[in-house]
Amino acid sequence: MSQHVLFTSLATNLVPGDTNRSGDVFIRHRIATMCSDGTDNDGDALVDFPDDPDCTSLADNSEVNPQCNDGRDNDGDGAIDYPADPGCTSLADNNEPNPQCNDGRDNDSDGVTDYPGDPGCTSLADNSEVNPQCNDGRDNDSDGVTDYPGDPGCTSLADNSEVNPQCNDGRDNDGDGDGDYPNDPGCASLADNSEVNAQCNDGQDNDGDGLTDFPGDPGCRNLGDNSE
């Protein structure tokens, strides 16, 4: 015996969007799906397509409703389903838990909670309350200064690195006896992250021609030239 049956129907509720008022031809498995078996498979008191909202068609084999459309408070926040639960983006959303910036909890233990109260939150949909390094009240790079605008390694409150660029860290990173901008000729600005001098300003005969740096070496066009 064939596992399929071929039939025609004028019914408009066998598939979604059937509005052409014409007969349709269907091929169906003899074995019923959950959305066509006459059984309330998910215990929500609604049976099959189109009555059970989780059934998209008679061929759908799952009656289980997504969390945002099942009438339950799945995340225990006192709000149920879309649009009441802020963790739901639609009725089809299968996850009710709210993002960290909208769950009423101080997830990063900084004493402030959720958006817009917690500076680590960019929106209600943000799932991390953790503040960026330049706005967390900590001296993350141990340079004695903290956060923006106090720490020169921070470009904004949203900057997640307090580490100062080489030309503003108080160290002689390239061992040339000069540290930071404007003293180190390898630094173009305080924001420059390399103190290494260009070949035409490093005191070395990089090309072995007996001549060193600008203007002594004719291969150098200026002090910033990195090739002798």
C-alpha positions as CSV (number, residue, x, y, z in Angstrom):
1,M,0.0,0.0,0.0
2,S,1.3,3.5,-0.9
3,Q,2.4,5.7,2.0
4,H,0.8,8.7,0.2
5,V,-2.7,9.8,-0.8
6,L,-3.6,12.2,-3.6
7,F,-6.8,14.3,-3.3
8,T,-8.4,17.6,-4.3
9,S,-10.1,20.0,-2.0
10,L,-11.9,23.4,-2.1
11,A,-11.2,24.0,1.6
12,T,-9.3,27.2,2.4
13,N,-7.9,26.1,5.8
14,L,-5.6,23.2,4.7
15,V,-2.6,25.4,4.0
16,P,-1.9,29.0,5.1
17,G,-2.6,31.8,2.6
18,D,-5.1,29.8,0.4
19,T,-7.2,32.7,-0.9
20,N,-7.5,31.9,-4.6
21,R,-11.0,30.3,-4.2
22,S,-10.0,27.5,-6.4
23,G,-9.6,23.8,-5.8
24,D,-6.2,22.5,-4.9
25,V,-4.5,19.2,-5.3
26,F,-2.7,17.7,-2.3
27,I,-0.3,14.8,-1.7
28,R,-0.3,13.7,1.9
29,H,1.5,11.1,3.9
30,R,-0.9,8.4,5.3
31,I,1.0,8.8,8.6
32,A,-0.5,11.9,10.3
33,T,1.7,14.7,11.6
34,M,1.2,16.2,15.0
35,C,-0.7,19.1,13.4
36,S,-3.1,16.7,11.6
37,D,-3.6,13.8,14.0
38,G,-6.5,15.0,16.1
39,T,-4.4,14.9,19.3
40,D,-3.5,17.8,21.6
41,N,0.2,16.8,21.5
42,D,1.5,19.8,23.6
43,G,-1.3,19.9,26.2
44,D,-2.4,23.5,25.4
45,A,-6.0,22.5,24.8
46,L,-5.6,23.4,21.1
47,V,-5.5,20.7,18.5
48,D,-3.9,20.6,15.0
49,F,-3.7,23.2,12.3
50,P,-5.1,25.9,12.1
51,D,-6.4,25.9,15.8
52,D,-3.0,25.4,17.5
53,P,-0.9,28.5,16.9
54,D,2.3,26.5,16.8
55,C,1.1,24.6,13.7
56,T,2.2,26.3,10.5
57,S,0.4,23.8,8.3
58,L,-1.1,20.3,8.4
59,A,2.3,19.0,7.5
60,D,4.0,20.5,10.6
61,N,5.1,17.8,12.9
62,S,5.3,19.8,16.1
63,E,2.5,21.4,18.2
64,V,4.9,22.6,20.8
65,N,4.5,26.4,21.1
66,P,7.6,28.6,21.3
67,Q,8.3,30.0,24.8
68,C,7.0,33.4,23.7
69,N,3.6,32.0,22.8
70,D,3.0,29.2,25.3
71,G,1.1,31.0,28.1
72,R,3.9,30.2,30.6
73,D,6.4,32.4,32.5
74,N,9.4,30.4,31.3
75,D,12.0,32.7,32.8
76,G,10.2,33.5,36.1
77,D,10.3,37.3,35.6
78,G,6.5,37.8,36.1
79,A,5.9,38.5,32.4
80,I,4.5,36.0,30.0
81,D,4.9,35.7,26.2
82,Y,5.2,38.4,23.5
83,P,4.7,41.3,23.7
84,A,4.5,41.4,27.5
85,D,7.8,39.7,28.2
86,P,10.8,41.9,27.3
87,G,12.8,38.9,26.5
88,C,10.5,38.1,23.6
89,T,11.1,39.6,20.2
90,S,8.1,37.9,18.5
91,L,5.5,35.1,19.1
92,A,7.9,32.8,17.3
93,D,10.7,33.5,19.7
94,N,11.6,30.4,21.7
95,N,13.5,32.1,24.4
96,E,11.9,34.2,27.2
97,P,15.0,35.0,29.3
98,N,15.6,38.7,29.3
99,P,19.0,40.1,28.2
100,Q,21.2,41.2,31.1
101,C,20.4,44.9,30.4
102,N,16.7,44.3,31.0
103,D,16.5,41.6,33.6
104,G,16.3,43.7,36.8
105,R,19.6,42.2,38.1
106,D,23.0,43.7,38.8
107,N,24.8,41.1,36.7
108,D,28.3,42.7,36.9
109,S,28.0,43.7,40.6
110,D,28.8,47.3,39.9
111,G,25.9,48.6,42.0
112,V,23.8,49.7,39.0
113,T,21.3,47.7,37.0
114,D,20.1,47.5,33.4
115,Y,19.8,50.1,30.7
116,P,20.1,53.1,31.0
117,G,21.3,52.9,34.6
118,D,24.3,50.6,34.0
119,P,27.0,52.2,31.8
120,G,27.9,48.8,30.5
121,C,24.5,48.6,28.7
122,T,24.1,50.1,25.3
123,S,20.4,49.2,25.0
124,L,17.7,47.1,26.6
125,A,18.6,44.3,24.2
126,D,22.3,44.3,25.3
127,N,23.1,41.0,26.9
128,S,26.2,42.1,28.8
129,E,26.3,44.6,31.7
130,V,30.1,44.4,32.0
131,N,31.5,47.9,31.7
132,P,34.3,48.6,29.3
133,Q,37.7,49.1,30.9
134,C,37.5,52.9,30.4
135,N,34.3,53.1,32.5
136,D,34.7,50.4,35.2
137,G,36.4,52.3,38.0
138,R,39.5,50.2,37.9
139,D,43.1,50.9,36.9
140,N,43.2,48.0,34.5
141,D,46.7,48.9,33.1
142,S,48.3,49.8,36.5
143,D,49.4,53.2,35.3
144,G,48.0,55.1,38.3
145,V,45.1,56.6,36.4
146,T,41.6,55.3,35.9
147,D,39.0,55.4,33.2
148,Y,38.1,58.1,30.6
149,P,39.1,60.9,30.5
150,G,41.7,60.3,33.3
151,D,43.6,57.5,31.6
152,P,45.3,58.6,28.4
153,G,44.9,55.1,27.1
154,C,41.2,55.7,26.9
155,T,39.6,57.4,23.9
156,S,36.1,57.3,25.3
157,L,33.9,55.7,28.0
158,A,33.1,52.9,25.6
159,D,36.8,52.1,25.0
160,N,37.6,48.6,26.4
161,S,41.3,49.0,26.7
162,E,43.1,51.3,29.2
163,V,46.5,50.3,27.9
164,N,48.4,53.4,26.8
165,P,50.0,53.6,23.3
166,Q,53.8,53.3,23.4
167,C,54.2,57.0,22.7
168,N,52.3,57.9,25.9
169,D,53.2,55.1,28.4
170,G,56.2,56.6,30.1
171,R,58.5,53.9,28.8
172,D,61.4,53.8,26.4
173,N,59.9,51.0,24.4
174,D,62.6,51.0,21.6
175,G,65.6,51.4,23.9
176,D,66.8,54.5,22.1
177,G,67.1,56.6,25.2
178,D,64.0,58.7,24.4
179,G,60.6,58.0,25.7
180,D,57.2,59.1,24.4
181,Y,56.0,61.9,22.2
182,P,57.4,64.5,21.5
183,N,60.8,63.4,22.9
184,D,61.1,60.1,20.9
185,P,61.5,60.8,17.2
186,G,59.8,57.5,16.4
187,C,56.5,59.0,17.8
188,A,54.2,60.9,15.5
189,S,51.7,61.7,18.3
190,L,50.6,60.6,21.8
191,A,48.3,58.1,20.1
192,D,51.2,56.5,18.2
193,N,51.6,52.9,19.4
194,S,55.2,52.5,18.1
195,E,58.3,54.2,19.4
196,V,60.5,52.5,16.8
197,N,62.4,55.1,14.8
198,A,62.4,55.1,11.1
199,Q,65.7,53.8,9.5
200,C,66.6,57.3,8.5
201,N,66.5,58.4,12.1
202,D,67.7,55.4,14.1
203,G,71.5,56.1,14.2
204,Q,72.3,52.9,12.3
205,D,73.8,52.2,8.9
206,N,70.9,50.0,7.9
207,D,72.0,49.5,4.3
208,G,75.8,49.0,5.0
209,D,76.8,51.9,2.7
210,G,78.9,53.6,5.4
211,L,76.3,56.4,5.6
212,T,73.8,56.9,8.4
213,D,70.4,58.5,8.5
214,F,69.0,61.7,7.0
215,P,70.6,63.9,5.7
216,G,73.8,61.9,5.7
217,D,72.5,58.8,3.7
218,P,71.4,59.8,0.2
219,G,68.8,56.9,0.4
220,C,67.0,58.9,3.0
221,R,64.4,61.5,1.9
222,N,63.6,62.7,5.4
223,L,63.8,61.6,9.1
224,G,60.5,59.8,8.7
225,D,61.8,57.7,5.8
226,N,61.9,54.0,6.9
227,S,64.4,52.8,4.2
228,E,68.0,53.8,3.8
